[in-house]
């Protein structure tokens, strides 16, 4: 029996990623993650971050987790599953209570959290996270931990995240049908930030921008706390769709052209270079300038970063980003993307790769497209470090196989 394994599951629009890690370190301290295995599968049954076909999504989840289990040589029984999409809403909420005794106790903190969370949600809404941002004791702001302090009035600013209950329920159902349980559903931008932002960047101020398949996720931190989350309805698939129209080729050929010859700026390709793409008749080929592919991608990505900049400006966040922008996600690997982003944001920009603080097969997950899966595993490790709960109880041999079969059958 091994009870210290954490699995992160990222069900994206184009790919499903599972990351299995082993927790090291003592309970009560910041646990580190030893990467044991990673699995990937093509996502089916998902459109725009929403599940549209349970059975197809189930197969994608099963394939990704089983590949990770095979690499790790272990089996897990639960996962930390990511969730994103335009149905997510996030906002700050204030709570205030009177301190009952001479000093603030954990009971006072729990009560002020309950007050801050006492908001009306719609009938199809589910509260996903309630993250403390800061505490205020007798009008003194900036307090991170008020327990033990003297005071008569305790306030708390809590960052609340809600989602569609239907979307969350479908994720749980697909994971259960694959033979696993969902330990916790986690907002993906928060998980991804765990993998690619340093503590110093969160303190100084940074925006994590993950360019995914159908969405671009933004998470802004400063003074060590989450301050804003946004999910924009534009991603790498939009670039592919532009190539379909601009080059008059099928979607899968446009995806191949983007991955093989694409660039985020025409400055990064030879203007004389040409590539072959399918012609108008079956079996025919024609030559197009690689510069044209880069130009089409550059126009769309420039527009995407403009949307991110507008989001930051609309919420008065740009002035707080001393550490600049951290790019990650599957489309972040395009050559020239960092340079294009620097022009749009007029701020420091770097490529965010998971790997800092990880051991084991850390090199195998040091890719932008795996950031969310790794972040979900890190999120789970922090839960385990805080509570001692949430890790997989793993059985081996015949017992494990029979248990997995029974979960799938029922």
C-alpha positions in Angstrom: 0.0 0.0 0.0 1.2 3.5 -0.8 -0.9 6.5 0.3 1.1 9.5 -0.8 0.4 9.7 -4.5 -1.2 12.7 -6.2 -2.7 12.8 -9.7 -3.6 15.9 -11.7 -6.0 15.7 -14.6 -6.3 18.4 -17.3 -9.2 17.7 -19.7 -8.5 20.3 -22.4 -10.2 21.1 -25.7 -7.5 19.3 -27.8 -5.7 17.1 -25.3 -6.1 15.3 -22.0 -3.1 15.3 -19.7 -2.6 13.2 -16.5 0.4 13.7 -14.2 1.2 11.4 -11.3 3.5 12.5 -8.5 4.7 11.1 -5.2 4.7 13.4 -2.2 7.9 13.9 -0.3 8.5 15.8 2.9 6.8 15.8 6.3 3.1 16.7 7.0 2.8 20.3 8.0 5.6 21.4 5.8 5.5 22.4 2.1 5.5 19.0 0.4 7.5 18.6 -2.7 6.4 16.5 -5.7 8.4 13.8 -7.3 7.1 13.3 -10.8 6.6 9.6 -11.6 4.5 9.5 -14.7 2.7 11.6 -17.3 0.1 10.5 -19.9 -1.5 12.3 -22.8 -4.4 11.5 -25.0 -6.3 13.3 -27.7 -9.4 14.8 -26.2 -12.8 13.8 -27.7 -16.2 14.9 -26.6 -15.2 18.4 -25.4 -16.0 21.7 -27.1 -15.2 25.1 -25.7 -14.0 23.6 -22.4 -17.4 22.0 -21.9 -18.1 18.2 -22.1 -20.5 17.5 -25.0 -20.1 13.7 -25.1 -19.6 11.8 -21.8 -18.4 8.5 -23.3 -15.8 10.0 -25.6 -14.5 12.2 -22.8 -14.4 9.1 -20.5 -12.2 7.3 -23.0 -9.8 10.2 -23.3 -9.5 10.4 -19.5 -9.0 6.7 -19.1 -6.3 6.6 -21.8 -4.3 9.5 -20.3 -4.4 8.2 -16.7 -3.5 4.7 -17.7 -0.6 5.9 -19.7 0.6 7.9 -16.7 0.1 4.9 -14.4 2.1 2.7 -16.8 5.0 5.1 -16.8 4.9 5.5 -13.0 4.4 1.8 -12.3 1.6 2.6 -9.8 -2.2 2.9 -9.9 -4.2 5.8 -8.4 -7.8 5.9 -7.3 -8.5 9.7 -7.4 -7.5 12.8 -9.2 -7.5 16.6 -8.9 -9.4 17.6 -12.0 -9.1 21.0 -13.7 -12.1 23.1 -14.8 -12.3 26.3 -17.0 -14.6 27.9 -19.4 -16.7 31.0 -19.9 -19.2 29.8 -17.2 -16.6 30.6 -14.5 -17.2 33.7 -12.4 -14.8 35.2 -9.8 -15.0 38.1 -7.4 -13.9 39.5 -4.1 -16.3 39.4 -1.1 -16.0 41.0 2.3 -17.0 39.5 5.7 -17.0 41.1 9.1 -17.6 39.7 12.6 -17.2 40.8 16.2 -14.3 39.1 18.1 -15.8 37.1 21.0 -12.8 36.9 23.3 -9.8 39.1 24.1 -7.9 37.6 21.1 -8.8 36.3 17.7 -9.3 32.5 17.6 -9.6 30.0 14.8 -13.3 30.1 15.5 -13.5 33.8 14.7 -11.6 33.2 11.4 -14.0 30.4 10.5 -17.0 32.7 11.2 -15.7 35.6 9.1 -15.0 33.2 6.2 -18.6 31.9 6.5 -19.9 35.5 6.4 -17.8 36.3 3.3 -19.0 33.2 1.5 -22.7 33.8 2.3 -23.6 35.0 -1.2 -26.5 34.1 -3.3 -25.7 31.8 -6.2 -28.0 30.8 -9.0 -29.7 27.5 -9.0 -27.2 26.0 -11.4 -24.1 27.5 -9.8 -21.5 25.9 -7.5 -19.0 27.6 -5.3 -15.6 26.2 -6.3 -13.1 28.2 -4.2 -13.0 30.6 -1.3 -9.5 32.0 -1.1 -8.5 34.4 1.8 -6.8 37.5 0.4 -6.2 39.6 3.5 -7.6 40.2 7.0 -8.4 43.5 8.7 -8.3 43.8 12.5 -9.8 47.0 13.9 -9.3 48.7 10.5 -5.6 47.6 10.3 -5.1 46.1 6.8 -2.6 43.8 5.3 -2.8 41.0 8.0 -2.1 37.5 6.7 -2.8 35.5 9.8 -4.9 37.2 12.5 -5.0 34.3 15.0 -3.7 35.3 18.4 -4.0 39.1 17.7 -5.9 41.4 20.0 -8.9 43.2 18.5 -12.7 43.6 18.7 -13.5 43.6 14.9 -12.3 41.1 12.3 -12.8 41.6 8.6 -11.8 39.3 5.7 -11.5 39.8 2.0 -12.1 36.4 0.3 -11.7 35.6 -3.4 -14.7 33.5 -4.5 -14.9 31.4 -7.6 -18.1 29.8 -8.8 -18.8 27.6 -11.8 -21.7 25.9 -13.6 -22.8 23.0 -11.5 -23.6 21.1 -14.7 -20.1 21.5 -16.0 -18.6 20.4 -12.7 -21.0 17.5 -12.5 -20.1 16.3 -16.0 -16.4 16.3 -15.2 -17.0 14.2 -12.1 -19.3 11.8 -14.1 -16.7 11.3 -16.8 -13.9 10.6 -14.3 -16.1 8.2 -12.4 -17.0 6.3 -15.5 -13.3 6.0 -16.3 -12.9 4.2 -13.0 -11.5 7.0 -10.7 -12.8 9.5 -8.2 -12.5 13.3 -8.2 -10.8 14.4 -5.0 -11.3 18.1 -5.9 -12.2 20.3 -8.9 -9.8 23.1 -9.3 -10.0 26.2 -11.4 -7.3 25.7 -14.1 -5.7 29.2 -14.1 -5.1 28.9 -10.3 -3.5 25.4 -10.8 -1.4 26.5 -13.8 -0.1 29.5 -11.8 1.1 27.1 -9.2 3.4 25.4 -11.8 4.9 28.4 -13.6 4.9 31.4 -11.2 7.5 31.8 -8.5 6.7 33.1 -5.1 8.8 36.2 -5.8 6.8 36.9 -9.0 3.5 36.6 -7.1 4.8 39.1 -4.5 6.1 41.6 -7.0 3.2 41.2 -9.3 2.8 39.0 -12.4 0.1 37.9 -14.9 0.1 34.2 -15.9 -1.3 34.0 -19.5 -2.0 30.4 -20.6 -2.8 30.2 -24.3 -4.8 26.9 -24.5 -6.9 25.3 -27.3 -10.2 27.2 -27.2 -9.5 29.7 -24.4 -6.8 31.9 -22.9 -6.6 31.9 -19.1 -5.3 34.8 -17.2 -4.4 34.8 -13.5 -3.0 38.0 -11.9 -1.1 38.0 -8.6 0.5 40.8 -6.5 1.4 41.1 -2.9 1.5 37.3 -2.9 -2.3 36.9 -3.5 -4.6 36.1 -6.4 -6.2 39.4 -7.5 -8.0 38.6 -10.8 -8.9 35.7 -13.0 -10.3 35.9 -16.5 -11.0 33.2 -19.2 -11.0 34.7 -22.7 -12.8 32.8 -25.5 -9.8 32.8 -27.9 -7.0 30.2 -28.1 -4.8 28.2 -30.4 -7.8 26.7 -32.3 -8.7 30.1 -33.5 -5.3 30.4 -35.2 -5.8 27.0 -36.8 -9.3 28.1 -38.1 -7.7 31.2 -39.6 -5.2 29.0 -41.4 -8.0 26.9 -42.7 -9.6 30.0 -44.3 -6.3 31.6 -45.4 -4.8 28.6 -47.0 -8.0 26.8 -48.1 -6.9 23.5 -46.4 -8.7 21.0 -44.1 -8.6 21.6 -40.3 -6.2 18.7 -39.5 -3.8 20.0 -42.3 -4.0 23.5 -40.9 -3.1 22.2 -37.4 -0.2 20.3 -38.8 1.0 23.4 -40.7 0.8 25.5 -37.5 2.7 22.9 -35.4 5.4 22.2 -38.1 6.0 25.5 -39.8 4.1 28.1 -37.7 5.6 31.1 -36.0 4.1 34.0 -34.0 5.8 36.6 -36.1 6.8 36.7 -39.8 10.2 38.1 -38.7 11.2 34.6 -37.5 10.9 32.9 -40.8 12.9 33.1 -44.1 10.7 35.1 -46.6 12.1 32.8 -49.4 11.1 29.5 -47.7 8.0 27.7 -49.1 6.2 24.6 -47.7 3.9 22.0 -49.2 0.2 22.0 -48.4 -2.7 20.0 -50.0 -3.9 21.3 -53.3 -7.5 21.6 -54.5 -7.8 18.1 -55.8 -7.1 14.8 -53.9 -3.4 13.9 -54.0 -2.3 17.3 -55.3 0.2 19.5 -53.5 1.0 23.2 -53.8 3.6 25.5 -52.3 2.9 28.4 -50.1 5.2 30.8 -48.4 6.0 30.0 -44.8 5.9 33.7 -44.2 2.2 33.6 -45.0 1.5 31.1 -42.3 3.4 33.2 -39.8 1.6 36.3 -40.9 -1.8 34.7 -40.4 -0.8 33.5 -36.9 0.7 36.8 -36.0 -2.5 38.7 -36.7 -4.6 36.5 -34.5 -2.1 36.3 -31.7 -1.6 40.1 -31.7 -5.4 40.4 -31.4 -5.4 37.8 -28.5 -2.7 39.7 -26.6 -4.6 42.9 -27.2 -7.6 41.3 -25.5 -5.5 40.3 -22.5 -4.1 43.9 -22.3 -7.6 45.3 -22.3 -8.6 42.9 -19.5 -5.7 44.1 -17.4 -6.3 47.8 -18.1 -10.1 47.5 -17.4 -9.3 46.2 -13.9 -6.4 48.6 -13.3 -3.9 45.8 -13.0 -1.1 46.7 -15.4 0.6 49.0 -12.8 0.9 46.1 -10.4 2.8 43.8 -12.7 6.4 44.4 -11.6 7.5 41.0 -12.8 5.6 41.2 -16.1 3.9 38.4 -18.0 4.5 34.7 -17.9 3.3 32.8 -21.0 2.4 29.1 -21.0 0.0 26.7 -22.6 0.1 24.5 -25.7 0.3 27.4 -28.1 3.1 29.2 -26.1 5.7 27.1 -27.8 5.3 28.9 -31.2 8.6 30.6 -32.2 8.5 34.3 -31.6 5.5 34.3 -29.2 7.5 35.8 -26.4 8.9 38.6 -28.6 5.4 39.4 -30.0 4.0 39.5 -26.4 6.8 41.9 -25.4 5.8 44.3 -28.1 2.1 44.2 -27.2 2.5 44.4 -23.4 5.5 46.6 -23.3 6.6 44.6 -20.2 9.0 41.8 -19.3 7.7 38.5 -20.8 9.1 35.0 -20.2 8.0 31.5 -21.1 6.6 29.6 -18.2 7.7 25.9 -17.9 6.7 23.7 -15.0 9.7 22.2 -13.2 10.8 24.4 -10.3 10.8 22.5 -7.1 10.0 19.2 -8.8 12.1 16.0 -8.7 11.9 12.6 -10.4 11.0 12.9 -14.0 10.8 16.7 -13.9 12.4 17.0 -17.4 9.5 15.0 -18.9 6.9 17.7 -17.8 9.0 20.8 -18.6 6.7 21.8 -21.5 4.2 24.6 -21.7 1.4 22.3 -22.7 1.8 20.3 -19.5 1.6 23.3 -17.1 -2.0 22.8 -16.0 -1.6 19.0 -15.3 1.5 19.6 -13.3 -0.1 22.5 -11.5 -3.0 20.3 -10.5 -0.6 17.8 -9.0 1.1 20.6 -7.0 -2.3 21.9 -5.8 -3.0 18.4 -4.5 0.4 18.2 -2.8 -0.4 21.4 -1.0 -3.7 20.1 0.2 -2.0 17.0 1.5 0.7 19.1 3.2 -2.0 21.2 5.0 -4.5 18.5 5.9 -2.9 15.1 5.5 -5.8 14.2 3.2 -6.4 13.8 -0.5 -3.7 11.4 -1.6 -4.4 8.2 -3.4 -4.5 4.9 -1.5 -2.9 2.6 -4.0 -3.2 -1.1 -4.1 -1.1 -3.4 -6.3 -1.5 -6.8 -7.9 -4.8 -8.6 -8.3 -6.7 -6.6 -5.7 -6.1 -3.4 -7.5 -7.2 -4.8 -10.8 -10.4 -6.2 -9.3 -11.2 -2.9 -7.6 -10.7 -1.0 -10.9 -12.9 -3.4 -12.7 -15.6 -3.1 -10.1 -15.5 0.7 -10.2 -15.8 0.7 -14.0 -18.5 -1.9 -14.1 -20.7 -0.2 -11.5 
